[in-house]
Amino acid sequence: MSGNNKYHIKKTDKETLRKWFHLMTLGRAIDNKAPNYLKQAIGWSYHAPFAGHDGVQLAIGQIFNKETDHLFPYYRDMLTAISAGLTATETILNGISKATDVAGGGRHMSNHFAKPEWNIHNVSSSTGNHTLHAVGVARGMKKYNHKGISISSQGESSVSEGYVYEAINGATTEKLPVLFVFQDNGYGISVPKKDQTANRKVANNFTGMKNLKIYHCNGKDVFDSMNTLEEAKQWILDNQMPAIVQANCVRMHSHSNSDRHELYRDEEERNYVQEYDPLAKYRRLLIRYERFTEQELVEIESQVKEEVKKAHKEAMAAPDPDPASIFDFVSPAPYPADKYPDGLADYQGENKKLIEGINETLKAEFRLNPDTFLWGQDIANKEKGGIFNVSKGMQQEFGKERIFNAPIAEDFIMGTANGMSRFSDKIRIVVEGAEFADYFWPAMEQYVDSSHDYWRSNGQFTPNVTIRLASGGYIGGGLYHSQNIEGALASIPGVRIVYPSYADDAAGLMRSSLRSRGMTLFLEPKALYNDPISSAAFPDDYEVPFGKARIRKQGTDLTIVTYGNTTHMCIEVAKKLEEEKGIHAEVIDLRSLVPLDVETILESVKKTGKVLVVHEDKVFGGFGGEVAAIITEKAFEWLDGPVKRVGSTFTPVGFNRILEKAILPNADKIFAAATDLIEY
């Protein structure tokens, strides 16, 4: 319980009591009305009723200040959103998925209430994942000396998710102004709390954490909730550290309209939760303590009925989403990178290694833009700058405020990048998402969530994040140190994916990434970091556009499409074909996988008639399959043979060098495939 008793039925002014009763009655009226829309096939196909959470949800919305704070509500937070300022019309527009829904124009599930322009954030359906976003935006508050708090609201069962622990661990480590509110109604859908945690109060799982204040309140009681939430907010502001509020609630109805709680709650329990109706209790108190008459409350209830009726009419008259709009806001328009339209054909300068191209470009862009930040595992400790020293010297130059280590928690690295980007659109973030690309999989939930933020919010928010990953094999790394992941990730819209194979392209694409809005996955062939074969000369301001391939060698007899480590092998093979067989192969270095330069590929195919697609990743399920399919679909009439592919075997990459050689592609395998195709 809170020690602050600012609010009490006798102490609180009548206008405030009236406002609270109006908000609670309005919320409950829409909460009760929502299932009717589904029955009439109008919408609201997902509705999680908040009844029984009224006290704490009212309080969250009341302490939220849209000018200073950021709020991350969860799918049961209808009253939280209304209390924070959403109108009845805006609430219903979300429920029935209209084009004018302020959360996302009907693109996201109903009951996911948001108003991004007020910092009421559009969060995903992945339960509890927004805790990481709340921590990230709080990091932004701290870095920019902003006076406010970040609020993450969620059910107690979502705390079982690993990334929630990562979020709270990170918030306590960095001392960030975050309020985590756990609305505890005893169930995760049908799973009782006892199956979630050994502690009766899940907040007590965190009692051993330093720099954390834990509060408990009665989430069914308006006054206890208001007092506790206000005290917690003030403590966070005063101490600049996180706090948890665990609010004891009841769930008066089923989890959602697709759940039947009578299958797992007996009649006695269902009657019990109805008796603890927070709205009914608050109404009784207002009359018992003679703050309002029955007639006054009836008048407010009548006003609410008219308000909901009017909102219903407005929402029903609102336009539906336009099917033609589905391609809007998939990914923001990138930085144009048009300074070098002809590349570097005539440039003379000193060759630099691929690792130098990335390092020097990062430093140059961080000098240019003070709103750039970089973090990851093992990237800022004395003279070390990542496992391969790609970010070497950056913390020394730009300081610990901008370059810092993250815990060994890939989801945390990715999720807080999304969150900090929410603090200001001017911020550009680079994360070393994992020490090796193979270790990125724990971050996939956040990667997927971030990939559709721009689309889901109808263009109102995009994470401005570059994800750096050391990728590929040829180093004798084995499992978790030599795999490729681009084939799997290319199927997820909303993220640019680049894979340079030369120092100049690495530098130019990194510059474009850091100057662009939106997300870029920047895959770095680690075997080429210091290999002279990937060295190139380029000016200090070099930039490369996304979606533009580079022809490494002109040819007329065979097209070889490649990227990354295998680019150099393909060039070697092309030279050998010319010397030994008089065959002129054209080598296309894709550089950018998403977006893909389809035009350059097709123009080459029309010229040569035969295509070999080569990459390091597995042939089965690899990105080359998409390239081959596009060629077959769009250039079939120009083909003089099947589209052939070369890549690794459908196995993991082994550690022993003998096994690695048998698995990964090499020049001999590429030459043999090219010869077969030429002779077809």
C-alpha positions as CSV (number, residue, x, y, z in Angstrom):
1,M,0.0,0.0,0.0
2,S,1.0,3.6,-0.6
3,G,1.9,5.9,2.3
4,N,0.5,8.9,0.4
5,N,-3.1,9.7,1.0
6,K,-3.6,12.7,-1.2
7,Y,-6.8,11.3,-2.6
8,H,-9.7,10.2,-0.4
9,I,-13.4,10.3,-0.9
10,K,-13.7,13.1,1.6
11,K,-10.6,15.1,0.5
12,T,-11.0,15.0,-3.3
13,D,-12.8,18.0,-4.9
14,K,-16.1,17.3,-6.5
15,E,-15.1,18.2,-10.0
16,T,-12.3,15.6,-9.9
17,L,-14.7,13.0,-8.5
18,R,-17.2,13.8,-11.3
19,K,-14.5,13.5,-14.0
20,W,-13.4,10.1,-12.7
21,F,-17.0,8.8,-12.5
22,H,-17.6,10.1,-16.1
23,L,-14.5,8.4,-17.4
24,M,-15.2,5.1,-15.6
25,T,-18.8,5.1,-16.8
26,L,-17.8,6.0,-20.3
27,G,-15.2,3.3,-20.4
28,R,-17.5,0.6,-19.0
29,A,-20.3,1.6,-21.4
30,I,-18.0,1.0,-24.4
31,D,-16.5,-2.1,-22.8
32,N,-20.0,-3.5,-22.6
33,K,-21.0,-2.4,-26.0
34,A,-17.9,-3.8,-27.8
35,P,-19.2,-7.4,-28.1
36,N,-22.3,-6.2,-29.9
37,Y,-20.3,-4.9,-32.8
38,L,-18.9,-8.4,-33.3
39,K,-22.4,-9.9,-33.1
40,Q,-23.5,-7.5,-35.8
41,A,-20.4,-8.3,-37.9
42,I,-19.4,-4.7,-37.7
43,G,-16.0,-5.3,-36.2
44,W,-14.3,-5.5,-32.8
45,S,-13.4,-9.1,-33.5
46,Y,-10.9,-9.0,-30.7
47,H,-12.1,-7.5,-27.4
48,A,-10.4,-8.0,-24.0
49,P,-12.8,-6.4,-21.4
50,F,-11.2,-4.3,-18.7
51,A,-14.0,-4.6,-16.2
52,G,-12.4,-5.3,-12.8
53,H,-9.3,-3.2,-13.6
54,D,-11.1,0.1,-13.4
55,G,-9.2,1.7,-10.5
56,V,-5.7,1.2,-11.7
57,Q,-6.5,1.9,-15.3
58,L,-8.1,5.2,-14.4
59,A,-5.1,6.1,-12.3
60,I,-2.6,5.3,-15.1
61,G,-4.4,7.6,-17.5
62,Q,-4.6,10.3,-14.9
63,I,-1.0,10.4,-14.0
64,F,0.1,10.4,-17.7
65,N,1.1,13.7,-19.1
66,K,1.2,13.7,-22.9
67,E,3.6,16.7,-22.9
68,T,6.3,14.9,-20.8
69,D,5.5,11.2,-20.5
70,H,5.3,8.2,-22.8
71,L,2.6,5.5,-22.3
72,F,2.7,1.9,-23.6
73,P,-0.8,0.4,-22.9
74,Y,-1.6,-3.2,-23.5
75,Y,-4.7,-4.8,-25.1
76,R,-6.9,-4.6,-22.0
77,D,-6.1,-0.9,-21.4
78,M,-9.3,0.6,-22.8
79,L,-10.0,2.7,-19.7
80,T,-6.3,3.6,-19.5
81,A,-6.5,5.1,-23.0
82,I,-9.8,6.9,-22.3
83,S,-8.5,8.2,-19.0
84,A,-5.3,9.4,-20.8
85,G,-7.5,11.4,-23.3
86,L,-8.8,9.2,-26.1
87,T,-12.4,10.2,-27.0
88,A,-15.3,7.7,-27.3
89,T,-15.2,8.2,-31.0
90,E,-11.5,7.4,-31.2
91,T,-12.0,4.3,-29.1
92,I,-14.8,3.0,-31.2
93,L,-12.9,3.8,-34.5
94,N,-10.1,1.5,-33.2
95,G,-12.5,-1.2,-32.2
96,I,-14.2,-1.4,-35.6
97,S,-11.0,-0.8,-37.5
98,K,-11.8,2.4,-39.5
99,A,-9.4,4.3,-41.7
100,T,-9.5,7.2,-39.3
101,D,-8.5,5.2,-36.3
102,V,-5.8,7.3,-34.7
103,A,-3.8,4.3,-33.6
104,G,-3.1,2.9,-37.0
105,G,-6.0,3.3,-39.5
106,G,-7.4,-0.1,-39.0
107,R,-4.1,-1.9,-39.7
108,H,-3.7,-3.3,-36.2
109,M,-6.0,-5.5,-34.1
110,S,-8.9,-4.0,-32.4
111,N,-8.4,-3.2,-28.7
112,H,-4.9,-2.0,-29.3
113,F,-5.5,1.6,-28.4
114,A,-3.0,4.3,-29.2
115,K,-2.5,7.9,-30.2
116,P,1.1,8.3,-31.2
117,E,1.0,12.1,-31.6
118,W,0.3,12.1,-27.8
119,N,3.0,9.6,-27.0
120,I,0.4,6.9,-26.4
121,H,2.2,4.2,-28.3
122,N,1.0,1.7,-30.8
123,V,2.2,-1.6,-29.4
124,S,2.1,-5.1,-30.8
125,S,0.1,-8.2,-29.7
126,S,3.3,-9.9,-28.5
127,T,2.4,-9.7,-24.9
128,G,4.7,-7.6,-22.7
129,N,7.2,-6.9,-25.4
130,H,6.6,-3.1,-25.1
131,T,8.4,-3.2,-21.7
132,L,11.6,-3.0,-23.8
133,H,10.3,-0.1,-25.8
134,A,9.4,1.7,-22.5
135,V,12.9,1.2,-21.3
136,G,14.4,2.4,-24.6
137,V,12.3,5.6,-24.6
138,A,13.3,6.2,-20.9
139,R,17.0,5.9,-22.0
140,G,16.2,8.7,-24.5
141,M,14.8,10.8,-21.7
142,K,17.9,10.3,-19.7
143,K,20.3,11.0,-22.5
144,Y,18.5,14.2,-23.4
145,N,17.8,15.3,-19.8
146,H,14.1,15.2,-20.3
147,K,11.8,15.4,-17.2
148,G,9.2,12.8,-17.6
149,I,8.5,9.1,-17.2
150,S,7.9,6.1,-19.4
151,I,4.9,3.9,-18.4
152,S,4.6,0.2,-19.4
153,S,1.2,-1.3,-18.5
154,Q,0.6,-5.1,-18.8
155,G,-1.0,-8.1,-17.3
156,E,0.9,-10.1,-14.6
157,S,1.2,-13.2,-16.8
158,S,3.2,-11.3,-19.4
159,V,5.9,-10.9,-16.8
160,S,6.7,-14.5,-17.5
161,E,8.2,-13.5,-20.8
162,G,12.0,-13.4,-20.8
163,Y,12.2,-10.0,-22.4
164,V,10.3,-8.5,-19.5
165,Y,13.0,-9.6,-17.2
166,E,15.6,-8.2,-19.6
167,A,13.7,-4.9,-19.6
168,I,13.6,-4.5,-15.9
169,N,17.2,-5.7,-15.5
170,G,18.3,-3.1,-18.0
171,A,16.2,-0.3,-16.4
172,T,17.7,-1.0,-13.0
173,T,21.2,-1.2,-14.4
174,E,21.0,2.1,-16.3
175,K,18.8,3.8,-13.6
176,L,16.0,4.8,-16.0
177,P,12.7,6.6,-15.3
178,V,10.3,3.7,-16.1
179,L,7.1,2.7,-14.3
180,F,6.1,-0.9,-14.9
181,V,2.5,-1.5,-13.9
182,F,1.4,-5.1,-13.5
183,Q,-2.4,-5.5,-13.6
184,D,-2.9,-8.7,-11.7
185,N,-6.2,-10.4,-12.3
186,G,-5.0,-13.9,-11.5
187,Y,-5.2,-15.4,-15.0
188,G,-3.3,-15.5,-18.2
189,I,-6.2,-16.4,-20.4
190,S,-7.1,-19.6,-18.6
191,V,-3.8,-20.2,-17.0
192,P,-4.0,-19.4,-13.2
193,K,-1.3,-17.4,-11.6
194,K,0.1,-20.3,-9.6
195,D,1.2,-21.9,-12.9
196,Q,3.1,-18.7,-13.9
197,T,5.2,-18.0,-10.8
198,A,6.0,-19.3,-7.4
199,N,5.4,-15.9,-5.8
200,R,1.8,-14.9,-5.1
201,K,2.7,-11.4,-6.2
202,V,4.8,-11.5,-9.4
203,A,6.4,-8.1,-8.6
204,N,8.1,-9.8,-5.7
205,N,10.2,-11.8,-8.2
206,F,12.2,-8.6,-8.5
207,T,12.8,-7.7,-4.9
208,G,16.5,-8.5,-5.1
209,M,17.1,-5.9,-7.8
210,K,19.0,-2.8,-6.9
211,N,17.7,0.7,-7.9
212,L,14.1,-0.5,-8.0
213,K,11.1,0.5,-5.9
214,I,8.1,-1.9,-5.7
215,Y,4.6,-0.8,-4.8
216,H,1.4,-2.8,-4.3
217,C,-2.1,-1.4,-4.5
218,N,-5.7,-2.4,-4.8
219,G,-6.3,-2.0,-8.5
220,K,-10.1,-2.2,-7.9
221,D,-10.0,0.9,-5.7
222,V,-9.8,4.3,-7.3
223,F,-8.3,6.1,-4.4
224,D,-5.6,3.5,-3.5
225,S,-4.7,3.3,-7.2
226,M,-4.5,7.1,-7.6
227,N,-2.4,7.5,-4.4
228,T,0.0,4.7,-5.3
229,L,0.5,5.7,-9.0
230,E,1.1,9.3,-8.1
231,E,3.6,8.4,-5.4
232,A,5.4,6.0,-7.7
233,K,5.6,8.6,-10.5
234,Q,7.0,11.2,-8.1
235,W,9.5,8.7,-6.7
236,I,10.7,7.9,-10.2
237,L,11.0,11.6,-11.1
238,D,12.9,12.4,-7.9
239,N,15.2,9.4,-8.0
240,Q,15.5,8.8,-11.8
241,M,15.1,5.1,-11.2
242,P,12.4,2.6,-12.2
243,A,9.5,1.4,-10.1
244,I,7.0,-1.4,-10.3
245,V,3.4,-1.1,-9.2
246,Q,1.5,-4.4,-8.8
247,A,-2.2,-3.7,-8.8
248,N,-4.5,-6.4,-7.5
249,C,-7.5,-6.6,-9.9
250,V,-10.3,-9.0,-10.8
251,R,-11.3,-10.1,-14.3
252,M,-15.1,-9.9,-14.3
253,H,-15.6,-11.5,-17.7
254,S,-13.8,-13.9,-20.0
255,H,-10.3,-13.1,-21.2
256,S,-11.6,-12.0,-24.6
257,N,-14.6,-12.6,-26.9
258,S,-12.9,-15.8,-28.1
259,D,-12.6,-17.2,-24.5
260,R,-15.3,-18.9,-22.3
261,H,-14.3,-18.5,-18.7
262,E,-17.1,-20.8,-17.5
263,L,-14.9,-23.7,-18.8
264,Y,-12.3,-23.0,-16.1
265,R,-14.0,-20.8,-13.5
266,D,-16.8,-22.2,-11.3
267,E,-20.0,-20.3,-10.6
268,E,-18.9,-19.2,-7.2
269,E,-15.7,-17.6,-8.5
270,R,-17.6,-15.8,-11.3
271,N,-20.1,-14.4,-8.8
272,Y,-17.3,-13.4,-6.5
273,V,-15.6,-11.2,-9.1
274,Q,-18.9,-9.5,-10.0
275,E,-19.3,-8.6,-6.4
276,Y,-16.0,-6.7,-6.5
277,D,-17.0,-4.5,-9.4
278,P,-14.8,-1.4,-9.0
279,L,-17.3,0.9,-10.8
280,A,-20.2,-0.2,-8.6
281,K,-18.1,0.3,-5.5
282,Y,-17.0,3.8,-6.5
283,R,-20.6,4.7,-7.2
284,R,-21.7,3.5,-3.8
285,L,-19.0,5.5,-2.1
286,L,-20.0,8.7,-3.9
287,I,-23.5,8.4,-2.5
288,R,-22.6,7.0,0.9
289,Y,-20.3,9.9,1.7
290,E,-22.9,12.4,0.2
291,R,-20.5,13.7,-2.4
292,F,-23.2,13.1,-5.1
293,T,-26.9,12.4,-5.1
294,E,-28.4,9.5,-7.0
295,Q,-29.9,12.0,-9.4
296,E,-26.6,13.6,-10.1
297,L,-25.0,10.3,-11.0
298,V,-28.0,9.3,-13.1
299,E,-27.5,12.5,-15.1
300,I,-23.8,11.7,-15.7
301,E,-24.8,8.2,-16.8
302,S,-27.4,9.7,-19.2
303,Q,-24.7,12.0,-20.6
304,V,-22.5,9.1,-21.2
305,K,-25.2,7.2,-23.0
306,E,-25.6,10.2,-25.4
307,E,-21.9,10.5,-25.8
308,V,-21.5,6.8,-26.8
309,K,-24.5,7.1,-29.1
310,K,-23.0,10.1,-30.8
311,A,-19.6,8.4,-31.0
312,H,-21.2,5.3,-32.5
313,K,-22.8,7.3,-35.3
314,E,-19.5,9.2,-36.0
315,A,-17.5,6.0,-36.1
316,M,-20.0,4.1,-38.3
317,A,-19.9,7.0,-40.8
318,A,-16.1,7.0,-40.9
319,P,-14.4,5.5,-44.0
320,D,-13.1,2.0,-44.2
321,P,-9.4,1.5,-45.1
322,D,-8.7,1.6,-48.8
323,P,-7.4,-1.7,-50.2
324,A,-5.1,0.2,-52.4
325,S,-3.3,1.6,-49.3
326,I,-1.7,-1.7,-48.3
327,F,1.6,-0.8,-49.9
328,D,1.8,2.6,-48.0
329,F,4.2,2.8,-45.2
330,V,5.9,-0.5,-45.6
331,S,9.3,1.2,-45.3
332,P,10.2,4.9,-45.2
333,A,11.8,6.5,-48.3
334,P,15.6,6.1,-47.8
335,Y,18.3,8.7,-48.0
336,P,18.7,9.2,-51.8
337,A,22.5,8.7,-51.9
338,D,22.8,10.4,-55.3
339,K,26.1,12.1,-54.9
340,Y,28.1,9.5,-56.9
341,P,25.7,8.5,-59.7
342,D,28.5,6.9,-61.7
343,G,30.2,5.2,-58.8
344,L,33.9,5.4,-58.5
345,A,35.1,4.6,-62.0
346,D,37.8,7.3,-62.1
347,Y,38.6,7.6,-58.4
348,Q,42.2,7.4,-57.4
349,G,43.1,6.9,-53.8
350,E,44.6,4.7,-51.2
351,N,43.0,1.3,-50.8
352,K,41.3,0.6,-47.4
353,K,40.1,-2.7,-45.9
354,L,36.4,-3.5,-45.5
355,I,36.7,-3.1,-41.7
356,E,38.3,0.3,-42.1
357,G,35.5,1.4,-44.5
358,I,32.8,0.6,-41.8
359,N,34.8,2.0,-38.9
360,E,35.7,5.3,-40.6
361,T,32.2,5.8,-41.9
362,L,30.7,5.2,-38.5
363,K,33.0,7.8,-37.0
364,A,32.4,10.3,-39.8
365,E,28.6,10.0,-39.4
366,F,28.8,10.2,-35.6
367,R,30.9,13.4,-35.9
368,L,28.3,14.8,-38.4
369,N,25.2,13.9,-36.4
370,P,25.3,14.3,-32.6
371,D,22.0,12.4,-32.3
372,T,23.6,9.1,-33.2
373,F,24.1,6.2,-30.7
374,L,25.7,2.8,-30.8
375,W,25.5,-0.1,-28.4
376,G,25.8,-3.9,-28.3
377,Q,27.7,-6.7,-26.7
378,D,31.4,-6.3,-26.0
379,I,31.7,-3.1,-28.1
380,A,33.0,-0.5,-25.6
381,N,35.6,-1.8,-23.1
382,K,38.9,0.0,-23.1
383,E,40.5,-0.6,-26.5
384,K,38.0,-3.2,-27.7
385,G,35.3,-2.3,-30.2
386,G,33.2,-5.4,-30.7
387,I,34.4,-9.0,-31.2
388,F,36.1,-8.0,-34.5
389,N,37.0,-4.4,-33.4
390,V,34.8,-2.8,-36.0
391,S,33.8,0.0,-33.6
392,K,37.3,0.4,-32.3
393,G,38.0,3.9,-31.0
394,M,34.4,5.1,-31.0
395,Q,33.8,5.3,-27.3
396,Q,37.1,7.1,-26.8
397,E,36.0,9.8,-29.3
398,F,32.3,10.0,-28.6
399,G,32.1,9.1,-24.9
400,K,30.0,6.6,-22.9
401,E,26.8,8.6,-23.4
402,R,26.7,7.6,-27.0
403,I,28.8,4.4,-27.3
404,F,28.1,1.8,-24.6
405,N,27.9,-1.9,-23.8
406,A,24.6,-3.7,-23.5
407,P,23.9,-6.8,-21.5
408,I,24.3,-10.1,-23.3
409,A,20.6,-10.1,-24.2
410,E,19.9,-9.7,-27.9
411,D,16.2,-8.9,-27.4
412,F,17.1,-6.1,-25.1
413,I,19.6,-4.7,-27.6
414,M,17.0,-4.6,-30.3
415,G,13.9,-3.7,-28.3
416,T,15.5,-0.7,-26.5
417,A,16.8,0.5,-29.9
418,N,13.1,0.5,-31.1
419,G,12.2,2.3,-27.8
420,M,14.9,5.0,-27.8
421,S,14.0,5.8,-31.4
422,R,10.5,6.6,-30.2
423,F,11.8,9.5,-28.1
424,S,12.7,11.5,-31.2
425,D,12.7,11.0,-34.9
426,K,16.0,12.8,-35.2
427,I,17.8,10.0,-33.4
428,R,19.8,7.4,-35.4
429,I,20.8,4.2,-33.7
430,V,23.4,1.6,-34.6
431,V,23.3,-1.7,-32.8
432,E,25.6,-4.6,-33.0
433,G,22.6,-6.9,-32.7
434,A,24.7,-9.9,-31.7
435,E,28.4,-10.8,-31.8
436,F,27.7,-13.1,-34.7
437,A,24.7,-13.2,-37.0
438,D,23.9,-16.7,-35.8
439,Y,23.3,-15.4,-32.3
440,F,20.6,-12.9,-33.4
441,W,17.7,-15.3,-33.1
442,P,16.8,-14.3,-29.5
443,A,16.1,-10.8,-30.9
444,M,13.8,-12.1,-33.6
445,E,10.6,-11.2,-31.7
446,Q,11.8,-7.6,-31.5
447,Y,13.0,-7.6,-35.1
448,V,9.6,-8.8,-36.4
449,D,7.8,-6.3,-34.2
450,S,10.0,-3.4,-35.3
451,S,9.7,-4.4,-39.0
452,H,6.0,-3.6,-39.1
453,D,5.9,-0.6,-36.7
454,Y,5.8,1.8,-39.6
455,W,3.0,0.0,-41.4
456,R,1.1,-0.8,-38.2
457,S,1.1,2.8,-37.1
458,N,0.0,4.0,-40.5
459,G,3.3,5.9,-41.0
460,Q,3.3,7.6,-37.5
461,F,6.4,5.9,-36.2
462,T,9.4,4.0,-37.6
463,P,12.4,2.7,-35.7
464,N,15.5,4.5,-37.2
465,V,17.9,1.7,-36.5
466,T,20.8,0.1,-38.3
467,I,21.4,-3.5,-37.2
468,R,25.0,-4.6,-37.7
469,L,25.8,-8.3,-37.8
470,A,29.0,-10.1,-38.6
471,S,27.8,-12.8,-41.0
472,G,29.0,-15.9,-42.8
473,G,31.7,-18.5,-42.6
474,Y,35.2,-19.2,-44.0
475,I,36.7,-18.6,-40.6
476,G,36.4,-22.1,-39.1
477,G,33.8,-20.9,-36.7
478,G,31.3,-23.7,-36.9
479,L,27.8,-23.6,-35.3
480,Y,26.7,-20.1,-34.1
481,H,29.7,-18.5,-35.7
482,S,29.5,-19.3,-39.5
483,Q,25.8,-19.4,-40.5
484,N,23.9,-17.0,-42.8
485,I,20.5,-15.7,-41.9
486,E,19.6,-13.3,-44.8
487,G,17.5,-15.9,-46.6
488,A,15.2,-16.3,-43.6
489,L,15.0,-12.5,-42.8
490,A,14.4,-11.4,-46.4
491,S,10.8,-12.8,-46.1
492,I,9.9,-10.1,-43.5
493,P,8.8,-6.8,-45.1
494,G,9.7,-3.4,-43.7
495,V,13.5,-3.8,-43.3
496,R,16.2,-3.0,-45.9
497,I,18.9,-5.7,-46.1
498,V,22.4,-5.0,-47.4
499,Y,25.4,-7.3,-47.8
500,P,28.5,-5.5,-49.2
501,S,31.6,-7.4,-50.4
502,Y,34.0,-4.5,-50.9
503,A,35.2,-1.7,-48.6
504,D,33.8,1.1,-50.7
505,D,30.3,-0.4,-50.8
506,A,30.5,-1.1,-47.1
507,A,31.3,2.5,-46.4
508,G,28.7,3.9,-48.9
509,L,25.9,1.7,-47.7
510,M,26.7,2.4,-44.0
511,R,26.5,6.1,-44.7
512,S,23.1,5.7,-46.5
513,S,21.8,3.5,-43.6
514,L,22.7,6.1,-41.0
515,R,21.1,8.9,-42.9
516,S,17.9,7.1,-43.6
517,R,14.7,6.8,-41.7
518,G,13.6,3.2,-41.0
519,M,15.4,0.0,-40.3
520,T,18.4,-1.5,-42.2
521,L,19.9,-4.9,-41.6
522,F,23.6,-4.4,-42.4
523,L,25.3,-7.8,-42.9
524,E,29.1,-7.8,-42.8
525,P,31.1,-10.7,-44.3
526,K,33.5,-11.1,-41.4
527,A,35.9,-13.3,-43.4
528,L,36.5,-10.2,-45.6
529,Y,37.0,-7.7,-42.8
530,N,40.8,-7.7,-43.2
531,D,41.2,-9.6,-46.5
532,P,43.1,-7.5,-49.1
533,I,40.8,-8.9,-51.8
534,S,37.9,-6.7,-50.5
535,S,40.0,-3.5,-50.2
536,A,39.0,-0.5,-52.3
537,A,39.7,3.2,-52.6
538,F,36.8,5.6,-51.9
539,P,36.4,9.3,-50.9
540,D,35.5,10.2,-47.3
541,D,31.9,11.2,-48.3
542,Y,31.1,8.2,-50.4
543,E,27.5,7.0,-50.5
544,V,25.7,4.1,-52.2
545,P,22.0,4.0,-52.8
546,F,19.8,1.1,-51.7
547,G,18.4,-1.3,-54.3
548,K,21.2,-0.7,-56.8
549,A,23.4,-3.7,-57.8
550,R,26.9,-3.3,-59.2
551,I,28.3,-5.0,-62.3
552,R,31.7,-6.2,-61.2
553,K,32.6,-7.7,-64.6
554,Q,30.9,-7.2,-68.0
555,G,30.0,-10.2,-70.0
556,T,27.8,-11.6,-72.8
557,D,27.6,-15.4,-72.4
558,L,26.6,-16.0,-68.8
559,T,25.1,-14.0,-65.9
560,I,26.4,-14.7,-62.4
561,V,24.3,-13.1,-59.6
562,T,26.0,-13.0,-56.2
563,Y,26.8,-11.0,-53.1
564,G,29.0,-11.2,-50.0
565,N,31.9,-13.6,-49.7
566,T,31.1,-15.4,-52.9
567,T,31.4,-12.2,-55.0
568,H,35.2,-12.6,-55.1
569,M,34.9,-16.3,-55.9
570,C,32.6,-15.5,-58.8
571,I,35.0,-12.8,-60.2
572,E,37.8,-15.4,-60.0
573,V,35.6,-17.9,-61.8
574,A,34.6,-15.4,-64.5
575,K,38.3,-14.7,-65.2
576,K,39.0,-18.4,-65.4
577,L,36.1,-19.0,-67.8
578,E,37.4,-16.3,-70.0
579,E,41.0,-17.5,-70.0
580,E,40.3,-21.2,-70.3
581,K,37.1,-21.4,-72.3
582,G,36.7,-18.0,-74.0
583,I,33.4,-17.6,-72.1
584,H,32.5,-14.0,-71.0
585,A,30.6,-14.1,-67.8
586,E,28.9,-11.0,-66.3
587,V,29.2,-10.8,-62.5
588,I,26.5,-8.9,-60.7
589,D,27.2,-8.0,-57.1
590,L,23.7,-7.4,-55.6
591,R,25.0,-5.4,-52.6
592,S,21.3,-4.8,-51.6
593,L,18.9,-7.7,-51.2
594,V,15.9,-5.6,-50.0
595,P,15.2,-3.6,-52.0
596,L,16.5,-5.8,-54.9
597,D,17.7,-4.4,-58.2
598,V,15.5,-6.5,-60.4
599,E,16.1,-4.3,-63.4
600,T,19.9,-4.8,-63.6
601,I,19.4,-8.6,-63.2
602,L,16.8,-8.8,-66.0
603,E,18.8,-6.6,-68.4
604,S,21.8,-8.9,-68.0
605,V,19.7,-12.1,-68.4
606,K,18.2,-10.7,-71.7
607,K,21.8,-10.2,-72.9
608,T,23.3,-13.5,-71.8
609,G,20.4,-16.0,-71.8
610,K,21.9,-18.1,-69.0
611,V,22.0,-17.4,-65.2
612,L,23.9,-18.8,-62.3
613,V,22.9,-17.6,-58.8
614,V,25.6,-17.9,-56.2
615,H,25.6,-17.2,-52.5
616,E,27.1,-18.6,-49.3
617,D,23.8,-19.4,-47.7
618,K,22.0,-22.8,-48.2
619,V,20.6,-23.4,-51.6
620,F,17.4,-24.8,-50.2
621,G,15.5,-21.9,-48.7
622,G,18.3,-19.4,-49.5
623,F,17.8,-16.0,-51.0
624,G,18.9,-17.3,-54.4
625,G,15.6,-19.1,-54.7
626,E,13.8,-15.7,-54.8
627,V,16.2,-14.4,-57.4
628,A,15.7,-17.5,-59.6
629,A,11.9,-17.2,-59.2
630,I,11.9,-13.6,-60.3
631,I,14.1,-14.4,-63.4
632,T,11.9,-17.4,-64.3
633,E,8.7,-15.3,-64.0
634,K,9.9,-12.1,-65.7
635,A,12.6,-13.3,-68.1
636,F,11.6,-16.8,-69.1
637,E,11.5,-16.1,-72.8
638,W,15.1,-14.9,-72.8
639,L,16.5,-18.0,-71.0
640,D,18.5,-20.6,-72.9
641,G,18.8,-22.9,-70.0
642,P,17.6,-23.5,-66.4
643,V,18.5,-21.0,-63.7
644,K,21.2,-22.8,-61.7
645,R,22.1,-22.1,-58.1
646,V,25.2,-22.7,-56.0
647,G,25.3,-22.3,-52.3
648,S,26.0,-24.3,-49.1
649,T,24.6,-27.7,-48.5
650,F,21.4,-28.2,-46.5
651,T,23.3,-28.8,-43.3
652,P,24.7,-26.7,-40.5
653,V,28.2,-25.3,-41.1
654,G,30.7,-27.6,-39.4
655,F,33.6,-26.5,-37.2
656,N,36.4,-28.7,-38.6
657,R,37.9,-27.0,-41.7
658,I,37.5,-30.1,-43.7
659,L,33.8,-30.1,-43.0
660,E,33.4,-26.4,-43.6
661,K,35.0,-26.8,-47.0
662,A,32.7,-29.6,-48.0
663,I,29.6,-27.5,-46.9
664,L,30.4,-24.0,-48.2
665,P,30.6,-22.9,-51.8
666,N,34.0,-22.2,-53.3
667,A,35.5,-21.3,-56.7
668,D,35.8,-24.9,-57.8
669,K,32.1,-25.6,-57.2
670,I,31.1,-22.4,-58.9
671,F,33.3,-23.1,-61.9
672,A,31.9,-26.6,-62.3
673,A,28.3,-25.3,-62.1
674,A,29.1,-22.5,-64.6
675,T,30.7,-25.0,-67.0
676,D,27.6,-27.3,-66.8
677,L,25.3,-24.4,-67.5
678,I,27.3,-23.1,-70.4
679,E,27.3,-26.6,-72.0
680,Y,23.5,-27.0,-71.5
